Amino acid sequence: MSDSKIIQQQVNDNSLRIKTPGVLDNSNAHEMIEILIDAHKRGFVNIVIDMSDLGFISSAGVGSILGTVELFREVGGDIILCNLTPSVVHVFEVLDLTDYLTVRSELKETIR
Amino acid sequence: MSVDTRKTPMLELPVDAGFERQQEFIVELKESVKHAVGELFVDCSKVEQVTSTHVNILWRAYSICKDSGVRMILKNPTESVVRVLSILDLREMFLIDESNDYSKVSQEGTQKPQTLDNLLSMKIKLESSEIATGLKRVQEFLKSVPVTSACSVEIETIFYELATNVLLYSKLTSSDLLDCSVEVTKNRITMKFIDSGVLFDPSTAEIRYDPKSMISNYQKRGLGLVMIRRMADTISYERRDDGVNIVTVMKDWR
């Protein structure tokens, strides 16, 4: 998909900020995994994923985060999800993931 | 067996609704249903004087199609046909297409979606980009329906995950087509997915879902079916004798 580019921005020596595009699905989930594994190898401990533009997340998209978060937790860090859109919150709730992933809600909206 | 999912059979509702012609029509319909993949058209453009016999024929045809998991779509019905169905309170039961290019589309196998008031029907090539385009069509279609955001998200997700399952596991190629539809009725959304790939029943396939274990095992896959099953109200699967898979997903939206 055309709007599938994932943007990275180094915050400091330990932290990397990642901004997801409008979709995180089969077309770019592998890229997200590569970015996260690469960040881990480069020594980043905390990853902040800004999901403010994310309108659709597929199982592959969820899997890209779920399957890599332990890499960072093992070294005392984490993947922190922020600015989740209502649709993404809903998917995480359906999957009962809100207790397992660290979510910082700046756009706390209740889905209609 | 290779099944051509591009051609949609079309029958003509007989103007002369005498007994013999009725029987011929029903025989013809039953034969067409056997070969139909998902849908069948009944051309109603020539029936100006509607009698109770015409209604009976349509009713029987509807029942036969429904029992076989085939959507019957009335093509170009005359005003009289629509009026009589409305008077008899049957209008909502029948899917009606008043566009003029349906036969052309079905013969040429184009991927152009067909949107009726309450039905989105499309044939998708088995490629990631085509599924993404299909998803956009579903999202656009749902904007015209007063469903909740949560319901929209779930329908979109179910569509994407089921279509992706066919793409990844059906052993079909990018030249094959997946026939999908989303139909909205009074209280319910019904989605159908029809393909001729290997047998796979998403309604009963075993799933083991434990987020904690997924995290500790770095597991990145296996969420698609979990999402589908949790988001759908009901999922049914049929494997036809001719090697066609039909997955029907239902969801109440009110």
Chai-1 contact restraints between the chains, C-beta under 6 A:
chainA,res_idxA,chainB,res_idxB,connection_type,confidence,min_distance_angstrom,max_distance_angstrom,comment,restraint_id
A,M1,B,A132,contact,1.0,0.0,6.0,A-B,restraint_1
A,N26,B,S128,contact,1.0,0.0,6.0,A-B,restraint_2
A,S27,B,S128,contact,1.0,0.0,6.0,A-B,restraint_3
A,S58,B,Y160,contact,1.0,0.0,6.0,A-B,restraint_4
A,S59,B,E161,contact,1.0,0.0,6.0,A-B,restraint_5
A,S59,B,L223,contact,1.0,0.0,6.0,A-B,restraint_6
A,S59,B,G224,contact,1.0,0.0,6.0,A-B,restraint_7
A,S59,B,M227,contact,1.0,0.0,6.0,A-B,restraint_8
A,V62,B,L223,contact,1.0,0.0,6.0,A-B,restraint_9
A,G63,B,K220,contact,1.0,0.0,6.0,A-B,restraint_10
A,G63,B,R221,contact,1.0,0.0,6.0,A-B,restraint_11
A,G63,B,L223,contact,1.0,0.0,6.0,A-B,restraint_12
A,L66,B,M214,contact,1.0,0.0,6.0,A-B,restraint_13
A,L66,B,I215,contact,1.0,0.0,6.0,A-B,restraint_14
A,G67,B,Y218,contact,1.0,0.0,6.0,A-B,restraint_15
A,G67,B,Q219,contact,1.0,0.0,6.0,A-B,restraint_16
A,G67,B,K220,contact,1.0,0.0,6.0,A-B,restraint_17
A,V69,B,I215,contact,1.0,0.0,6.0,A-B,restraint_18
A,E70,B,I215,contact,1.0,0.0,6.0,A-B,restraint_19
A,E70,B,S216,contact,1.0,0.0,6.0,A-B,restraint_20
A,E70,B,Y218,contact,1.0,0.0,6.0,A-B,restraint_21
A,S87,B,V153,contact,1.0,0.0,6.0,A-B,restraint_22
A,H90,B,A150,contact,1.0,0.0,6.0,A-B,restraint_23
A,H90,B,V153,contact,1.0,0.0,6.0,A-B,restraint_24
A,V94,B,R230,contact,1.0,0.0,6.0,A-B,restraint_25
A,L97,B,P211,contact,1.0,0.0,6.0,A-B,restraint_26
A,Y100,B,P211,contact,1.0,0.0,6.0,A-B,restraint_27
A,I111,B,S149,contact,1.0,0.0,6.0,A-B,restraint_28
A,I111,B,A150,contact,1.0,0.0,6.0,A-B,restraint_29
A,R112,B,T148,contact,1.0,0.0,6.0,A-B,restraint_30
A,R112,B,S149,contact,1.0,0.0,6.0,A-B,restraint_31
